[in-house]
Structures are given as structure tokens and as C-alpha cells.
Amino acid sequence: MTDELPLANIRVMDLSRVLAGPFATMLLADLGADVIKLEPPEGDETRAWGPPWWGDPADRRSAYFASVNRNKRGIVLDLRADEGRAALDRLLADADLLVHNYRPSTAARLGLEPEGLAARHPRLIVASVGGFPGADADRPAYDLLAQAVSGLMSVTGEPDGSPMKVGVALLDLIAGLEMAVGALAALVGRPDTGSPRVQVSLIEAGVTSLINVLGNHLAGATTGRHGNAHANIAPYESFTARDGHLVIAVGNDAQFGRLLGVLGLTDDGRFATNPQRVALRGQLSAWLGEAIATWDRTALVTALGAVDVAAGPVNSVAEAVDMMGPGWVQTLDGIQLPPSPIRIGEVASATRMPPPLLGEHNSEVLEPRTPPAS
């Protein structure tokens, strides 16, 4: 099956840790790349980010680590030692892509400065993800800091509440995805020599990912928190039914009319257009909310789906996984893992390898192989 995947002939040396870099390389591994995860002797720090654990805690495969390291082989090298750097250099001779998330000063100490890598391996693509761009590139950063500094927290949460982070490390994921896209573009356009560097930072990815909120600001509008509502569309938010929460997302006036038809409401003209609805969002939400509160959630979602209005329950994580159907979660080496959401042609998205134990593939990757007897 691996040979049928589009990146089957690409080898990636993954020196990254925690989330953004490992997420990027997992995407490439899911698409068939031979990803070799290189860890220091103490391992990726997320190995210790438990409980929960898969298997014996002494194996240091936390659920967090497992979530972004499937389909990779794992080795241990100490790049602080000459022997470790020399071994990496030998591996890079056969690699297409090197991914790391070291700050520039650390990368230089470990022999990963861009000029040296380009001189020794002219066809190697080097992709790095950092915290801050430009002159601040040596500042430490995690996703929480990026969500704060980028402005994302300022527009997340209830209008009268405190700034709030997103429930997952969203900017790590966005930066990792953008780095993977950049790396693929560099591989497609790779010249014989002088391969380009790919660089992404959490902060810049965070500011640009504000998208319409950023556009609103650049157009002169005041930005702020809207809870589960939308800055530019109404109604586009969560509501409370008799037996639980649901969301309704209305994208145009025709959908709004069909929503009113299901709810048995008649507009007197106040809410005829989206700009009117946005201007009177408080009145609109209260009016709709009173009608929605009389419905059972499933019945309302079904009724709205029948007239092509987007609506759905606010599921728990368990409910969301159940919704994906039997067989969606795969089990390898006692570890339950989701598949890649990317489908290429008719190739099924199967997890080929569980997240590696620390140094599990050292002999397979590092020890020279004896050629077969002639």
C-alpha cells in the first residue's frame, strides 16, 4: 500500500518536537513519505505529557505523543556530540527534506545552520517552524503564547468575559499545516542545486489566520469577542433547545427565510437582509432562541436539514468519534489512532505504523547493512 501513496519515494528527517513540526511530518508520513523521527536521548518532551498513556508509562508513549507521531520510524541521536552530528549528516545525504523547530541560535550550535546544510546537501529542502518571525526568532514560544500575541485570544470568548484560548493548540496545527504545504511546494519545484528554505512562525501564522477578523480590522472596523456568534453573519451561532445545544449557520437571506419557515416565525422586515440581522443580532438571537427552546434538538436539526439549512448538535468528543462510524478508529500495537482525513484517489487511509518507542528503529536506520553475497 505504501508504494501507491504519492510521497512513497520521499524521505524526511524529522528533528522537530512537541506539536507543529511533528504534525506537519505526520501529514507527510500519512501520504507515504518515509519519515524518520530523530529524538535526543531524553526524547521528545511530549512523551512525558501524560497521563493518559498507551501501554506501560515507562514506555513513554503518552496519548499526546501518539496523536502526532503515527507512521514514523524513530531513532535517537545526540546532536550535541560530534558523533551524533556526523551520523545525521550521513542520513541527510539520502534525505529529501529536513524538518526542525529549533531556534536559529540552537540550530547553529547543532550544525543545522542554513548555509552549512546548503553547502553539504545542495538538494536538501530545509523546513523550519518557529515561534516569532524576523528579529525575534530566538524568543521561545508555545501555542498559548502565540494565541495571545497574535490577537486570537482577544476575539475568542464571550463579549463580557475574559479573553479565551481555543480548546486545542490551533496555531501549532495551522503552522504545521502551512509548513507541510510549503515543503511540498518546495519539493515539487526543487532545482538540482540551491533548494529553497521553508520557514513558518506561529505568530505570523496566527495573525494571518484571523482571516475575516483581520480583514475587518484592515477595513477600519472594531474587532472584539462575539462568543459563538460571527462577526459578519447572523444568525450563525449556538442555541439551546429543550434537550441540549445546537448550532445554526445561515449564510444567505434565502436560508434565513427557510429557517423562519421551520420555526413558524414571520419577519416584519427588521431582519430581511444580513446587514440588518448583524446590526440587530441581539434582538434576532433572543427572538429565534425563544422559538428554538421549544424544540427537541434532534427534531430541529432534522427539520432544518430537510430544507437545506446548516444545523447540527454540539457534540462531545465521544459523540463526534461515534459519528465517524465503526472501524474509523484503528488499533496498532494496542494504541487507538484516527486515520488521516486526506483521501488520494481510491487509496484507503490506513495507519501503517504506531508511534515509535524511543529509539525503536536505531539499528534499522543507523547500522550499515551488509550487502548480499554474490
C-alpha positions, 0 to 999 in steps of 0.5 A: 500500500505504501508504494501507491501513496504519492510521497512513497519515494520521499524521505524526511528527517524529522528533528522537530518536537512537541506539536507543529513540526511533528504534525506537519511530518505526520501529514507527510508520513500519512501520504507515504513519505518515509519519515524518520523521527530523530529524538535526543536521548531524553526524547521528545518532551511530549512523551512525558505529557501524560497521563493518559498513556498507551501501554506501560508509562515507562514506555513513554508513549503518552496519548499526546505523543501518539496523536502526532507521531503515527507512521514514523520510524524513530531513532535517537541521536545526540546532536550535541556530540560530534558523533551524533552530528556526523551520523545525521549528516550521513542520513541527510545525504539520502534525505529529501527534506529536513524538518526542525523547530529549533531556534536559529541560535540552537540550530547553529550550535547543532550544525543545522545552520542554513548555509552549512546544510546548503553547502553539504546537501545542495538538494536538501529542502530545509523546513523550519517552524518557529515561534516569532518571525524576523528579529525575534526568532530566538524568543521561545514560544508555545501555542498559548503564547502565540494565541495571545500575541497574535490577537486570537485570544482577544476575539475568542470568548464571550463579549463580557468575559475574559479573553479565551484560548481555543480548546486545542493548540490551533496555531501549532496545527495551522503552522504545521499545516502551512509548513507541510504545504510549503515543503511540498511546494518546495519539493515539487519545484526543487532545482538540482542545486540551491533548494529553497528554505521553508520557514513558518512562525506561529505568530505570523501564522496566527495573525494571518489566520484571523482571516475575516477578523483581520480583514475587518480590522484592515477595513477600519472596523472594531474587532472584539469577542462575539462568543459563538456568534460571527462577526459578519453573519447572523444568525450563525451561532449556538442555541439551546433547545429543550434537550441540549445545544445546537448550532445554526449557520445561515449564510444567505437571506434565502436560508434565513427565510427557510429557517423562519419557515421551520420555526413558524416565525414571520419577519416584519422586515427588521431582519430581511437582509444580513446587514440588518440581522448583524446590526440587530443580532441581539434582538434576532438571537433572543427572538429565534432562541425563544422559538428554538427552546421549544424544540427537541434538538434532534427534531430541529436539526432534522427539520432544518436539514430537510430544507437545506439549512446548516444545523447540527448538535454540539457534540462531545468528543465521544459523540463526534468519534461515534459519528465517524462510524465503526472501524474509523478508529484503528488499533496498532500495537494496542494504541487507538489512532484516527486515520488521516482525513486526506483521501488520494484517489481510491487509496484507503487511509490506513495507519501503517505504523504506531508511534515509535518507542524511543529509539525503536528503529536505531539499528534499522536506520543507523547500522550499515547493512551488509550487502548480499553475497554474490 
